[in-house]
């Protein structure tokens, strides 16, 4: 079952009834935009004891189009990676 943004906002609103939903929505927007801007700058985002989000550079390379067998130059690009903490990994993999 995927978790969508509206579900997260609803859970936060239920857990913290003193906050307005629009404020929680703005708070969520700020967090996501800060993560995006840090990744664009090439910085690593670390949420202690939860996960690490970072970027790795993928070198430019020559690829082949399988349909036409034409060689294509693929430019250098950044890929995002996620690393979950050991404690969360154990919790996720525990048997119920």
Secondary structure as GFF3:
##gff-version 3
##sequence-region A 1 96
A	DSSP	alpha_helix	5	15	.	.	.	ID=ss1
A	DSSP	alpha_helix	21	40	.	.	.	ID=ss2
A	DSSP	beta_strand	45	47	.	.	.	ID=ss3
A	DSSP	beta_strand	51	58	.	.	.	ID=ss4
A	DSSP	beta_strand	61	64	.	.	.	ID=ss5
A	DSSP	beta_strand	71	74	.	.	.	ID=ss6
A	DSSP	beta_strand	77	84	.	.	.	ID=ss7
A	DSSP	alpha_helix	86	93	.	.	.	ID=ss8
###
